[in-house]
Amino acid sequence: MKVFTTGQVAKICKVAPRTVSKWFDSGRLKGYRIPGSQDRRIPREYLIKFLKEHGMPLGDLEDEAMAKVLIVAQDQILIENIKRELPLDRTFKVAVAASGFDAGIQAESFHPDCMIVDFSIGRTEALQICQNLRRNAEFSDVILIALLPDDGSSTSFDRSSINETFKKPFDAALLAERLRTLIGAKKELV
């Protein structure tokens, strides 16, 4: 568990250390005092919760506090259904790509924790996206979820690179809950 001093919190929040001390002393910012001294310590999850409650930017904490999901799909209804189930303002940050090329660019800049690939964009292109992601060591720990169409066609392919598959139509709430579980095992989501 990462813990911050009032000086470190002041830097993150871009305020004076005395302001952080006032937040702490008033009980708005939770933490503890070091026994035998007046020094205050603020655990990471309390700081993130405080920043979110007060609408303050997370700054450098954003990468570790937010679960970043890249959805590769062209179906706007599907995208909206998934977004609706994810608490975007609190825990999830979502980016969307409509093609394999776009997915590659987004992955490089967004650095997702999870990529959801809708195989309706084309089986060959979707498989290529999955294989390219796994070939890059930088993305080896990215959770890969495949959304498979229920069109009666054979969906036999190498699933070793894919963490989860959902057959369409699927329950978006179930997918969101699975994302929380899979990403939560990697990161401490607050």
C-alpha positions in Angstrom: 0.0 0.0 0.0 1.5 3.3 -1.1 1.4 6.2 1.4 2.0 9.9 0.8 3.2 12.7 3.1 1.4 16.0 3.2 4.1 17.5 1.1 3.7 14.9 -1.6 -0.1 15.3 -1.5 0.4 19.1 -1.8 2.5 18.6 -4.9 -0.1 16.3 -6.5 -3.0 18.7 -5.7 -0.9 21.8 -6.5 -1.7 23.4 -3.2 0.3 24.5 -0.1 1.3 21.8 2.4 -0.7 23.7 5.0 -3.9 23.3 3.0 -3.4 19.5 3.0 -2.9 19.6 6.7 -6.2 21.5 7.1 -8.0 18.9 5.0 -6.5 16.2 7.1 -7.2 17.9 10.5 -10.8 18.7 9.5 -11.4 15.0 8.6 -12.1 15.5 4.9 -8.8 13.8 3.9 -8.4 10.5 5.7 -5.1 9.1 6.9 -3.1 8.6 10.1 -0.4 10.3 12.2 2.9 8.6 12.8 3.1 7.5 16.5 5.3 9.9 18.5 5.2 12.7 16.0 2.8 15.1 14.3 3.6 13.8 10.8 0.6 12.8 8.8 0.4 10.0 6.2 -2.3 9.6 3.6 -2.8 6.1 2.0 -3.1 6.1 -1.8 -6.7 4.9 -1.9 -7.9 7.7 0.5 -6.1 10.3 -1.6 -7.7 9.0 -4.9 -11.1 8.9 -3.2 -10.7 12.5 -1.9 -9.6 13.8 -5.4 -12.5 12.1 -7.1 -15.1 13.3 -4.6 -13.9 16.9 -5.0 -13.6 16.8 -8.8 -9.9 17.3 -8.7 -7.6 16.0 -11.4 -5.8 12.8 -10.5 -2.6 13.8 -12.3 0.1 11.1 -12.1 -2.3 8.9 -10.1 -4.6 8.5 -13.0 -2.7 5.6 -14.6 -2.8 3.5 -11.5 -6.3 4.6 -10.3 -8.3 4.2 -13.6 -8.9 1.1 -15.6 -8.4 2.0 -19.2 -10.5 0.0 -21.7 -10.1 0.2 -25.5 -13.1 -0.9 -27.4 -12.4 -2.0 -31.0 -15.8 -2.0 -32.7 -18.0 -0.2 -35.3 -21.4 -0.9 -33.8 -22.3 2.3 -32.0 -25.1 0.6 -30.0 -22.7 -2.0 -28.7 -20.2 0.7 -27.7 -22.9 2.7 -25.9 -24.2 -0.4 -24.1 -20.7 -1.2 -22.8 -20.0 2.5 -21.8 -23.3 2.7 -20.0 -22.3 -0.2 -17.7 -18.9 1.2 -16.9 -18.7 4.0 -14.3 -16.6 6.3 -16.5 -16.3 9.2 -14.1 -15.1 7.0 -11.2 -13.1 4.0 -12.3 -13.1 3.5 -16.0 -11.7 5.5 -18.9 -12.8 4.3 -22.3 -11.4 4.9 -25.8 -12.9 3.6 -29.1 -11.2 2.4 -32.3 -13.1 1.5 -35.4 -10.4 -0.5 -37.3 -7.2 -2.4 -36.8 -5.1 0.6 -37.8 -6.9 2.8 -35.4 -6.6 0.2 -32.6 -2.8 0.2 -33.0 -2.6 3.9 -32.8 -4.9 4.1 -29.8 -3.1 1.3 -28.0 0.2 3.1 -28.4 -1.1 6.4 -27.0 -3.8 5.2 -24.5 -1.9 2.2 -23.0 -5.1 0.2 -22.2 -5.4 -2.3 -19.4 -8.0 -4.2 -21.4 -8.9 -4.3 -25.1 -12.4 -5.5 -26.2 -12.4 -6.6 -29.8 -15.7 -7.0 -31.7 -15.2 -9.8 -34.3 -18.1 -8.2 -36.3 -15.5 -5.8 -37.8 -14.2 -8.9 -39.7 -12.8 -12.1 -38.3 -9.4 -11.7 -40.1 -8.9 -8.1 -39.0 -10.0 -8.9 -35.4 -7.6 -11.9 -35.2 -4.8 -9.7 -36.6 -5.5 -7.1 -33.9 -5.2 -9.8 -31.2 -2.0 -11.3 -32.7 -0.3 -7.9 -33.1 -1.2 -6.9 -29.5 0.3 -10.2 -28.2 3.5 -9.9 -30.3 4.4 -6.5 -28.7 6.0 -7.2 -25.3 4.8 -3.8 -24.1 1.2 -5.0 -24.2 1.8 -8.6 -22.9 -0.3 -8.0 -19.8 -3.2 -6.3 -21.6 -6.5 -8.2 -21.0 -8.0 -9.2 -24.3 -11.7 -9.9 -24.6 -13.3 -11.1 -27.9 -16.9 -10.4 -28.8 -17.9 -13.2 -31.1 -20.9 -12.9 -33.5 -23.7 -15.4 -33.1 -24.2 -15.9 -36.8 -24.0 -19.7 -36.8 -20.6 -19.7 -38.4 -17.8 -21.7 -37.1 -15.7 -19.7 -34.6 -12.7 -22.1 -34.4 -9.4 -20.2 -34.0 -6.5 -20.1 -31.7 -7.9 -18.6 -28.5 -4.6 -18.9 -26.5 -4.0 -15.1 -26.8 -7.5 -14.2 -25.7 -8.4 -13.9 -22.0 -12.2 -14.1 -22.4 -14.8 -14.5 -25.1 -18.4 -13.4 -25.1 -20.9 -14.5 -27.7 -23.3 -11.8 -29.0 -25.9 -10.9 -27.9 -24.4 -10.7 -24.4 -25.2 -9.0 -21.1 -23.2 -5.8 -21.0 -23.5 -5.7 -17.2 -21.9 -9.1 -17.0 -19.1 -8.0 -19.3 -18.6 -4.9 -17.1 -18.4 -7.0 -13.9 -15.9 -9.3 -15.6 -13.8 -6.3 -16.5 -13.8 -5.1 -12.9 -12.7 -8.6 -11.7 -10.0 -9.0 -14.4 -8.6 -5.5 -14.1 -9.0 -5.4 -10.3 -6.7 -8.4 -10.1 -4.0 -6.3 -11.8 -4.7 -2.9 -10.3 -6.2 -1.6 -7.1 -9.3 0.2 -8.4 -10.8 2.8 -6.1 
